[in-house]
Every structure is written in structure tokens, then in C-alpha cells.
Amino acid sequence: MTTLTDRRTVILQATLDLIPEHGLLNTTIALIARQAKSSPGIIYHYFESKNDIIHSLYQLILRQYTEALLADDPLSQEWCERLKRIWLSTFHYFVAQPKHALFMEQYKNSAYAHYSQSIEADENLAPLIQAIRADIEKGLIKNLPFDVIYALTVDVAKSLAKLQIAGIIQLDEAMLDEIAEASCRALQV
């Protein structure tokens, strides 16, 4: 017997599988139902609308990414090593999860993103945000808005991961470490 969580997961995975071919806008409930081997009525039993599916998928991927980001225990490191680990974890996560990378990019550049909040609102990142704020207060990192710090680190890592996924670049570990170090230096006071 399929549980609520399992059926929801199947629907979310079906949506994720369809987006590379159809995009966010053209991934319809009918396509999702067919991919999930379900009916539209079942889809609506678990989700209010396509928007609900898209936002739920965004939250799921964000949670999985955050867990991967914090798995390397960046909070136990000094500020530069912390930022490097975050950068490297981001790059490796999205290279390993190309559908997640594509989904997040499409989501960020869509009308759906209008409903999402600043990255600071993600409670899963609260300990990391607090550590970075403490580093700013200590004068170790430039006093920039957190979304700017995120863009200079995580967004750069995601962009390079997408280029690697596409086969445009091939970065080895030594080069990745050098780029992560440069990202860290860009924020250094």
C-alpha cells in the first residue's frame, strides 16, 4: 500500500522528471499524472494545484540541499574554511543532482519565485546565517546583505555546476578549491 508521503514523493519526482523536457510552465497536471502513473484526481487529492506542486518541490529540494550543505559541518570551521566548504558542497550537490540544478534555475527565473522569500527566511539555514553574521560583527567578512553574500558564494558555485553539467567546463578538485578560495577572499575585509 502506498502511503501519503510515498504518493506525494512519486508526484514530486514525476514533476521533477518532466521539467527538463517541458519546462515549468508546460509541465501540466495531465503530464504529471501520466508520469506518476496516477490520475489528475489523485494529484488533486494530495496537492491543491500545480502551483502547490511546484512550491512543494522547491521546498523539498531546498531542504535536501540545505541538509547536504550542513552535512560537512561547516559551522565547526573558521570563517574562510566555512565559506569554502559551503561553496564546494554546493557545487558537488548540484553536479550530482542536475535535475535539481535545472529546477532551481527555472524556479528562480519564473513567476513562482515571486512567492518565495529571501534565503534568510529559510529556517534550515538559520545556524549558518547566524555564524556568518557573527563573522561580519567580528570584522572578518564584509558587511553585506546576506543575499549578496549568498550570490557571491552559493550562486557562483551553482552557476559553475550548471556549466559542468552541460559539459562546457570541466573543473578538477584543485581548480574548485582555488575558485572557492577566491570566493572567500572576495568577502574578506
Helices and strands as residue ranges (DSSP letters): H 4-26, H 29-35, H 40-46, H 50-71, G 74-76, H 79-96, H 98-108, G 111-115, G 119-121, G 123-125, H 126-137, H 146-150, I 151-155, H 156-165, H 173-187
